[in-house]
Amino acid sequence: MPVGAVSTSSGPAGLASAGEAPADPASAGEAPADPASGGSGPVGWPTPPPDGYVAPEPDRITRFVLRLYERSPRWAVPLAAVGCVAIGMGYALLSNPTHAAPDAAPTCLLKLTTGLDCPGCGGTRALWYVLHADLPAAARHHFLFVFALPFLAYLFVAWAGNQAFGWRLPELRLSSKVIVGFMGAWLAFSVLRNLPWAPFTSLYV
């Protein structure tokens, strides 16, 4: 081959011959790059905004709650939670739900309209019996509530003690499998207590 001649044949790897224009991506079945994306994707490819995603500004109520939380002493939130629990216990003691009529206000709309126990039916009566140290009667009205009460009480004490006084009680770790299992048991209990056959009729409240 003469010196200075340019080969027009393609090599074994299929490279384009010298002097030829590169292949058009569209003709090769490829979508052209989007200039806005910096050439990293085809036209229409979703691209993030140039300045990134900006978090929305909180509304007035959210800002007020955040300011109130930041300026409140560390024991204020646990104290408010204890107050809510105390109100619930006080309501159970004063109303005496064990002697209330089934349609007394406030009542369960599901039971009032269908006659079926809802998943929470019997919980207030169970709490009333727990406060009176009658655990068998409490379990009769809502067994799962009585079963979960010690765990809920420990979680609450551990959280409130840490928030208010910096206590470091051993953590009670509940895995997702345990939570799903408990929810499944609660669902099964809610169904079984409405079956009109013995021994399930003993669960109806």
TORKOL-4160 file (C-alpha; in steps of 0.2 Angstrom, whole numbers, padded with zeros to 4 digits, m for minus):
205
<pt num="1" X="0000" Y="0000" Z="0000"/>
<pt num="2" X="0007" Y="0017" Z="m0004"/>
<pt num="3" X="0013" Y="0028" Z="0010"/>
<pt num="4" X="m0001" Y="0041" Z="0015"/>
<pt num="5" X="m0015" Y="0030" Z="0008"/>
<pt num="6" X="m0030" Y="0029" Z="0019"/>
<pt num="7" X="m0038" Y="0012" Z="0021"/>
<pt num="8" X="m0057" Y="0012" Z="0018"/>
<pt num="9" X="m0060" Y="m0005" Z="0024"/>
<pt num="10" X="m0067" Y="m0008" Z="0041"/>
<pt num="11" X="m0057" Y="m0018" Z="0054"/>
<pt num="12" X="m0062" Y="m0035" Z="0062"/>
<pt num="13" X="m0071" Y="m0026" Z="0076"/>
<pt num="14" X="m0082" Y="m0017" Z="0064"/>
<pt num="15" X="m0075" Y="0000" Z="0066"/>
<pt num="16" X="m0080" Y="0013" Z="0054"/>
<pt num="17" X="m0068" Y="0017" Z="0040"/>
<pt num="18" X="m0058" Y="0033" Z="0041"/>
<pt num="19" X="m0066" Y="0048" Z="0033"/>
<pt num="20" X="m0084" Y="0042" Z="0036"/>
<pt num="21" X="m0096" Y="0051" Z="0047"/>
<pt num="22" X="m0102" Y="0042" Z="0063"/>
<pt num="23" X="m0118" Y="0033" Z="0062"/>
<pt num="24" X="m0134" Y="0042" Z="0067"/>
<pt num="25" X="m0141" Y="0036" Z="0084"/>
<pt num="26" X="m0158" Y="0037" Z="0077"/>
<pt num="27" X="m0154" Y="0026" Z="0062"/>
<pt num="28" X="m0147" Y="0013" Z="0074"/>
<pt num="29" X="m0162" Y="0012" Z="0084"/>
<pt num="30" X="m0156" Y="0023" Z="0098"/>
<pt num="31" X="m0165" Y="0038" Z="0105"/>
<pt num="32" X="m0155" Y="0054" Z="0104"/>
<pt num="33" X="m0149" Y="0061" Z="0120"/>
<pt num="34" X="m0158" Y="0075" Z="0129"/>
<pt num="35" X="m0148" Y="0090" Z="0130"/>
<pt num="36" X="m0156" Y="0095" Z="0146"/>
<pt num="37" X="m0151" Y="0080" Z="0155"/>
<pt num="38" X="m0132" Y="0082" Z="0150"/>
<pt num="39" X="m0133" Y="0069" Z="0137"/>
<pt num="40" X="m0136" Y="0055" Z="0150"/>
<pt num="41" X="m0153" Y="0049" Z="0144"/>
<pt num="42" X="m0165" Y="0050" Z="0129"/>
<pt num="43" X="m0177" Y="0064" Z="0125"/>
<pt num="44" X="m0191" Y="0065" Z="0137"/>
<pt num="45" X="m0181" Y="0056" Z="0151"/>
<pt num="46" X="m0186" Y="0062" Z="0168"/>
<pt num="47" X="m0173" Y="0074" Z="0175"/>
<pt num="48" X="m0171" Y="0081" Z="0192"/>
<pt num="49" X="m0173" Y="0100" Z="0194"/>
<pt num="50" X="m0156" Y="0110" Z="0193"/>
<pt num="51" X="m0157" Y="0115" Z="0211"/>
<pt num="52" X="m0163" Y="0099" Z="0218"/>
<pt num="53" X="m0180" Y="0095" Z="0226"/>
<pt num="54" X="m0185" Y="0109" Z="0238"/>
<pt num="55" X="m0195" Y="0104" Z="0254"/>
<pt num="56" X="m0211" Y="0113" Z="0255"/>
<pt num="57" X="m0213" Y="0127" Z="0268"/>
<pt num="58" X="m0223" Y="0121" Z="0283"/>
<pt num="59" X="m0240" Y="0129" Z="0286"/>
<pt num="60" X="m0244" Y="0140" Z="0301"/>
<pt num="61" X="m0251" Y="0127" Z="0312"/>
<pt num="62" X="m0235" Y="0116" Z="0309"/>
<pt num="63" X="m0224" Y="0130" Z="0313"/>
<pt num="64" X="m0233" Y="0134" Z="0329"/>
<pt num="65" X="m0232" Y="0116" Z="0335"/>
<pt num="66" X="m0214" Y="0115" Z="0331"/>
<pt num="67" X="m0210" Y="0131" Z="0340"/>
<pt num="68" X="m0221" Y="0126" Z="0355"/>
<pt num="69" X="m0211" Y="0109" Z="0355"/>
<pt num="70" X="m0194" Y="0117" Z="0355"/>
<pt num="71" X="m0198" Y="0130" Z="0369"/>
<pt num="72" X="m0207" Y="0117" Z="0380"/>
<pt num="73" X="m0198" Y="0109" Z="0394"/>
<pt num="74" X="m0193" Y="0090" Z="0391"/>
<pt num="75" X="m0206" Y="0084" Z="0403"/>
<pt num="76" X="m0221" Y="0093" Z="0395"/>
<pt num="77" X="m0224" Y="0080" Z="0382"/>
<pt num="78" X="m0224" Y="0065" Z="0393"/>
<pt num="79" X="m0234" Y="0075" Z="0406"/>
<pt num="80" X="m0247" Y="0078" Z="0392"/>
<pt num="81" X="m0247" Y="0060" Z="0387"/>
<pt num="82" X="m0250" Y="0055" Z="0406"/>
<pt num="83" X="m0264" Y="0067" Z="0407"/>
<pt num="84" X="m0272" Y="0059" Z="0391"/>
<pt num="85" X="m0271" Y="0041" Z="0399"/>
<pt num="86" X="m0277" Y="0048" Z="0416"/>
<pt num="87" X="m0293" Y="0055" Z="0407"/>
<pt num="88" X="m0296" Y="0038" Z="0399"/>
<pt num="89" X="m0295" Y="0029" Z="0415"/>
<pt num="90" X="m0306" Y="0042" Z="0424"/>
<pt num="91" X="m0319" Y="0041" Z="0411"/>
<pt num="92" X="m0319" Y="0022" Z="0413"/>
<pt num="93" X="m0321" Y="0023" Z="0432"/>
<pt num="94" X="m0334" Y="0037" Z="0432"/>
<pt num="95" X="m0345" Y="0030" Z="0418"/>
<pt num="96" X="m0345" Y="0012" Z="0424"/>
<pt num="97" X="m0347" Y="0004" Z="0407"/>
<pt num="98" X="m0351" Y="m0013" Z="0415"/>
<pt num="99" X="m0369" Y="m0006" Z="0420"/>
<pt num="100" X="m0372" Y="0004" Z="0405"/>
<pt num="101" X="m0385" Y="0000" Z="0392"/>
<pt num="102" X="m0379" Y="m0007" Z="0375"/>
<pt num="103" X="m0385" Y="0009" Z="0366"/>
<pt num="104" X="m0379" Y="0021" Z="0379"/>
<pt num="105" X="m0369" Y="0036" Z="0372"/>
<pt num="106" X="m0355" Y="0035" Z="0366"/>
<pt num="107" X="m0358" Y="0018" Z="0359"/>
<pt num="108" X="m0351" Y="0007" Z="0345"/>
<pt num="109" X="m0359" Y="0011" Z="0328"/>
<pt num="110" X="m0355" Y="m0006" Z="0321"/>
<pt num="111" X="m0363" Y="m0015" Z="0335"/>
<pt num="112" X="m0378" Y="m0003" Z="0336"/>
<pt num="113" X="m0382" Y="m0005" Z="0317"/>
<pt num="114" X="m0376" Y="m0024" Z="0315"/>
<pt num="115" X="m0376" Y="m0032" Z="0332"/>
<pt num="116" X="m0358" Y="m0037" Z="0329"/>
<pt num="117" X="m0343" Y="m0034" Z="0340"/>
<pt num="118" X="m0330" Y="m0023" Z="0333"/>
<pt num="119" X="m0312" Y="m0026" Z="0336"/>
<pt num="120" X="m0312" Y="m0014" Z="0351"/>
<pt num="121" X="m0329" Y="m0019" Z="0359"/>
<pt num="122" X="m0326" Y="m0023" Z="0377"/>
<pt num="123" X="m0310" Y="m0013" Z="0379"/>
<pt num="124" X="m0318" Y="0000" Z="0390"/>
<pt num="125" X="m0326" Y="m0013" Z="0401"/>
<pt num="126" X="m0309" Y="m0023" Z="0402"/>
<pt num="127" X="m0300" Y="m0007" Z="0407"/>
<pt num="128" X="m0313" Y="m0005" Z="0421"/>
<pt num="129" X="m0311" Y="m0022" Z="0427"/>
<pt num="130" X="m0292" Y="m0020" Z="0427"/>
<pt num="131" X="m0293" Y="m0005" Z="0437"/>
<pt num="132" X="m0303" Y="m0015" Z="0450"/>
<pt num="133" X="m0290" Y="m0029" Z="0449"/>
<pt num="134" X="m0302" Y="m0042" Z="0442"/>
<pt num="135" X="m0291" Y="m0049" Z="0428"/>
<pt num="136" X="m0303" Y="m0064" Z="0424"/>
<pt num="137" X="m0317" Y="m0053" Z="0420"/>
<pt num="138" X="m0306" Y="m0041" Z="0410"/>
<pt num="139" X="m0300" Y="m0055" Z="0400"/>
<pt num="140" X="m0318" Y="m0061" Z="0397"/>
<pt num="141" X="m0322" Y="m0044" Z="0389"/>
<pt num="142" X="m0306" Y="m0042" Z="0379"/>
<pt num="143" X="m0293" Y="m0054" Z="0381"/>
<pt num="144" X="m0280" Y="m0046" Z="0368"/>
<pt num="145" X="m0282" Y="m0030" Z="0377"/>
<pt num="146" X="m0277" Y="m0038" Z="0394"/>
<pt num="147" X="m0263" Y="m0047" Z="0385"/>
<pt num="148" X="m0255" Y="m0032" Z="0377"/>
<pt num="149" X="m0258" Y="m0020" Z="0392"/>
<pt num="150" X="m0241" Y="m0024" Z="0401"/>
<pt num="151" X="m0231" Y="m0022" Z="0385"/>
<pt num="152" X="m0240" Y="m0005" Z="0381"/>
<pt num="153" X="m0237" Y="0001" Z="0399"/>
<pt num="154" X="m0219" Y="m0004" Z="0399"/>
<pt num="155" X="m0216" Y="0005" Z="0382"/>
<pt num="156" X="m0225" Y="0020" Z="0388"/>
<pt num="157" X="m0215" Y="0021" Z="0405"/>
<pt num="158" X="m0198" Y="0018" Z="0395"/>
<pt num="159" X="m0203" Y="0032" Z="0383"/>
<pt num="160" X="m0209" Y="0044" Z="0396"/>
<pt num="161" X="m0195" Y="0041" Z="0408"/>
<pt num="162" X="m0182" Y="0044" Z="0394"/>
<pt num="163" X="m0191" Y="0060" Z="0388"/>
<pt num="164" X="m0193" Y="0068" Z="0405"/>
<pt num="165" X="m0179" Y="0061" Z="0416"/>
<pt num="166" X="m0166" Y="0054" Z="0404"/>
<pt num="167" X="m0169" Y="0036" Z="0410"/>
<pt num="168" X="m0161" Y="0022" Z="0400"/>
<pt num="169" X="m0173" Y="0007" Z="0402"/>
<pt num="170" X="m0170" Y="m0009" Z="0392"/>
<pt num="171" X="m0178" Y="m0007" Z="0375"/>
<pt num="172" X="m0192" Y="m0018" Z="0371"/>
<pt num="173" X="m0189" Y="m0022" Z="0352"/>
<pt num="174" X="m0204" Y="m0028" Z="0343"/>
<pt num="175" X="m0200" Y="m0034" Z="0326"/>
<pt num="176" X="m0211" Y="m0032" Z="0311"/>
<pt num="177" X="m0216" Y="m0051" Z="0312"/>
<pt num="178" X="m0222" Y="m0049" Z="0330"/>
<pt num="179" X="m0232" Y="m0034" Z="0325"/>
<pt num="180" X="m0240" Y="m0043" Z="0310"/>
<pt num="181" X="m0243" Y="m0058" Z="0320"/>
<pt num="182" X="m0252" Y="m0048" Z="0334"/>
<pt num="183" X="m0263" Y="m0039" Z="0321"/>
<pt num="184" X="m0267" Y="m0056" Z="0313"/>
<pt num="185" X="m0272" Y="m0063" Z="0330"/>
<pt num="186" X="m0283" Y="m0048" Z="0333"/>
<pt num="187" X="m0291" Y="m0050" Z="0317"/>
<pt num="188" X="m0295" Y="m0069" Z="0321"/>
<pt num="189" X="m0301" Y="m0064" Z="0338"/>
<pt num="190" X="m0313" Y="m0051" Z="0330"/>
<pt num="191" X="m0320" Y="m0064" Z="0319"/>
<pt num="192" X="m0321" Y="m0078" Z="0331"/>
<pt num="193" X="m0330" Y="m0068" Z="0344"/>
<pt num="194" X="m0345" Y="m0065" Z="0332"/>
<pt num="195" X="m0347" Y="m0083" Z="0328"/>
<pt num="196" X="m0364" Y="m0090" Z="0334"/>
<pt num="197" X="m0358" Y="m0107" Z="0340"/>
<pt num="198" X="m0350" Y="m0113" Z="0356"/>
<pt num="199" X="m0337" Y="m0110" Z="0363"/>
<pt num="200" X="m0336" Y="m0094" Z="0353"/>
<pt num="201" X="m0352" Y="m0087" Z="0360"/>
<pt num="202" X="m0343" Y="m0085" Z="0376"/>
<pt num="203" X="m0332" Y="m0072" Z="0368"/>
<pt num="204" X="m0346" Y="m0061" Z="0363"/>
<pt num="205" X="m0349" Y="m0045" Z="0374"/>
